[in-house]
C-alpha cells in the first residue's frame, strides 16, 4: 500500500477500515402487526383515569384525632367568627367513619355542649335561646348535624328548630338559603354545624337570620382545615 505524501510516518490508513463499516438503516420498522400488548404506545398524561387518580390523592378524606385544647375562633371575614372545638388532623378517624357511628352523636353533643356553656356562661341560663343548623342537602334520612343539634338542645334545655332553612342547590359555595316556616321566637340563636371547611354554609345562615334581628353565635365541632 502506497503512503500518501501528506501522511506522517507511522500513521494508519483508515480507507479499508471505513469500507468495512455497515451504516444502520434509518427506516422505522412497521409495528402495526405486533400484538396489542407488545406495543409501546404513548400514554396521555391527562387521560380521565389519570386525572381521577390525581384528584383522589389531592382530596384525601379528612380525619380528626379529637385532640384536646384545640378550641379556636376562626374568621371567614373580620366580622364573622366561628367557634370550633376540634381541628382536622393528619391521623385519626375519617369523617365518613365518624358520621356512620351512632355513638358519635352523643360524643359530639356532650363535648360541644360544654364548649357552648363555657362561652355563653350565665347568658345561656337567662333563657331566650334556641339552636338551628344548616339545611339538609345530603343524607336527609340521617343527617349527622341535625342529630347532634337535637341532642344539644336536650343538654342545653333550649328548643331546636329542625329544617328551619332550605336550599335548592347542593352546592355549598355561594348558596342562598330561605326560611321553610315560622322563624324562631327566641331572639338569641345558636347556629351549629358538625364540620366547617370554608364557612360558606354558616355565612349563608348568617345572611338569612341576621336581617331578621336575631343575635347569632356560631359553633362547629370540627374545623375541617389544618
C-alpha positions in Angstrom: 0.0 0.0 0.0 1.4 3.3 -1.1 1.8 6.0 1.5 0.3 9.4 0.8 2.9 12.1 0.9 1.0 14.2 3.5 0.7 11.3 5.9 3.0 11.3 8.9 5.4 8.5 9.4 3.7 5.6 11.3 0.1 6.8 10.6 -2.6 4.2 10.0 -4.6 4.3 6.8 -8.3 4.0 7.5 -9.6 3.7 3.9 -10.0 -0.1 4.1 -11.5 0.0 7.6 -14.2 2.6 6.6 -15.2 0.4 3.7 -15.9 -2.5 6.1 -18.3 -0.4 8.3 -22.1 -1.0 7.7 -24.3 2.0 8.1 -27.5 1.2 10.0 -30.8 1.6 8.3 -32.8 4.7 9.3 -36.2 3.4 8.2 -38.6 2.9 11.1 -40.0 -0.6 11.4 -43.7 -1.2 10.9 -45.1 -2.1 14.3 -48.8 -2.4 13.2 -48.5 -6.2 13.0 -47.3 -6.5 16.6 -49.7 -7.8 19.2 -51.5 -5.1 21.2 -49.7 -6.0 24.5 -46.3 -5.7 22.8 -46.8 -2.1 21.5 -45.3 0.7 23.4 -47.9 3.3 22.7 -47.6 6.9 24.1 -49.7 7.5 27.1 -51.9 10.6 27.6 -50.8 12.1 30.9 -54.2 13.9 31.1 -56.4 11.0 30.4 -59.5 10.8 32.6 -58.2 7.9 34.7 -55.0 9.8 35.5 -57.0 12.9 36.4 -59.3 10.9 38.6 -56.4 9.2 40.4 -54.6 12.5 40.9 -57.8 14.1 42.2 -58.3 11.3 44.7 -54.7 11.8 46.0 -55.3 15.6 46.3 -58.6 15.1 48.1 -57.7 12.5 50.7 -60.5 12.2 53.2 -60.3 14.4 56.3 -59.6 12.9 59.7 -59.8 14.0 63.3 -58.0 12.7 66.3 -60.1 14.7 68.8 -57.0 16.1 70.5 -57.9 18.3 73.5 -57.2 22.1 73.8 -57.9 22.8 70.2 -60.7 25.4 70.7 -60.4 28.2 68.2 -62.3 31.2 67.0 -61.6 31.5 63.2 -62.9 34.2 61.0 -64.1 33.9 57.4 -64.1 37.7 57.3 -63.2 40.3 60.0 -66.8 40.5 61.2 -67.8 36.8 61.2 -66.2 34.3 63.6 -67.0 30.6 64.2 -66.0 28.8 67.4 -64.6 25.3 66.8 -63.9 22.5 69.4 -61.6 20.3 67.4 -59.4 20.6 64.3 -58.8 18.4 61.3 -55.7 16.2 61.7 -53.4 14.0 59.7 -54.3 11.0 61.7 -57.4 9.7 63.5 -60.8 8.6 62.3 -62.2 9.6 58.9 -65.2 11.9 58.8 -67.1 9.2 56.9 -66.4 6.7 59.7 -67.4 9.2 62.4 -70.7 10.0 60.7 -71.6 6.3 60.4 -71.1 5.7 64.1 -74.2 6.3 66.1 -72.3 6.6 69.4 -70.5 9.7 68.0 -73.7 11.7 68.1 -73.7 11.8 71.9 -69.9 12.2 72.0 -70.1 15.3 69.8 -73.2 16.7 71.6 -71.8 16.3 75.2 -68.4 17.8 74.3 -69.9 20.6 72.2 -72.5 21.5 74.9 -69.6 22.0 77.3 -68.0 24.3 74.8 -71.2 26.3 74.4 -71.7 26.7 78.1 -68.1 27.7 78.5 -68.6 30.6 76.0 -72.1 31.7 76.9 -71.9 31.2 80.7 -74.8 32.9 82.6 -76.3 34.3 79.4 -77.5 30.8 78.5 -79.3 30.4 81.8 -81.3 33.6 81.3 -83.3 31.9 78.5 -84.5 33.2 75.2 -82.1 30.8 73.4 -82.6 28.3 70.6 -80.4 26.2 68.3 -80.6 25.7 64.5 -78.5 24.0 61.9 -77.8 24.2 58.2 -80.3 22.8 55.6 -80.2 19.0 54.8 -78.8 18.7 51.3 -77.3 15.2 51.7 -78.3 12.3 53.8 -81.7 13.6 54.6 -82.8 10.4 56.3 -79.9 10.5 58.8 -78.4 14.0 59.0 -75.4 14.0 61.4 -75.6 17.7 62.2 -79.3 17.5 62.9 -78.9 14.5 65.2 -76.2 16.4 67.2 -78.3 19.6 67.3 -81.3 17.7 68.7 -79.2 16.2 71.4 -77.5 19.6 72.1 -81.0 21.1 72.6 -81.7 18.5 75.2 -78.4 19.0 77.0 -78.8 22.8 77.0 -82.5 22.8 77.7 -83.4 25.0 74.7 -85.6 24.5 71.6 -84.2 23.1 68.4 -85.7 24.3 65.1 -85.0 21.5 62.7 -85.4 22.2 59.0 -85.5 25.9 59.6 -83.8 26.7 56.3 -83.8 25.1 52.9 -81.5 25.4 49.9 -82.5 24.5 46.3 -78.9 23.7 45.4 -76.4 21.1 46.7 -73.5 23.5 46.1 -72.2 25.0 49.3 -70.3 27.9 47.9 -72.5 30.9 47.3 -75.6 29.1 48.4 -78.7 31.1 49.2 -81.0 29.8 52.0 -84.6 30.6 52.6 -86.9 30.0 55.6 -89.2 27.0 55.5 -91.7 28.1 58.1 -92.2 30.3 61.1 -88.9 31.9 62.3 -87.8 31.2 65.9 -89.5 33.1 68.7 -86.3 33.3 70.7 -84.0 36.3 69.9 -80.7 34.5 70.6 -79.8 31.8 68.2 -77.0 29.2 68.3 -76.1 28.2 64.7 -74.4 24.8 64.8 -72.8 22.6 62.1 -70.8 19.4 62.7 -67.9 20.2 60.3 -66.9 23.5 58.8 -64.4 23.9 55.9 -64.8 27.2 54.2 -67.5 28.6 56.4 -69.7 29.4 53.4 -72.7 27.4 54.8 -72.5 29.2 58.1 -72.2 32.5 56.2 -75.4 31.7 54.3 -77.2 31.0 57.6 -75.9 34.4 58.9 -77.2 36.1 55.8 -80.6 34.5 56.3 -81.1 35.2 60.0 -79.2 38.5 60.7 -81.6 40.7 58.8 -84.4 39.3 61.0 -82.8 40.9 64.0 -81.5 37.8 65.8 -78.4 37.7 68.0 -76.3 34.9 66.5 -73.4 32.9 67.7 -71.8 30.1 65.5 -70.3 26.8 66.7 -68.9 23.8 65.0 -67.4 20.6 66.4 -64.6 20.2 63.8 -62.9 22.8 61.7 -62.0 20.9 58.6 -58.7 22.6 57.9 -55.2 22.0 59.2 
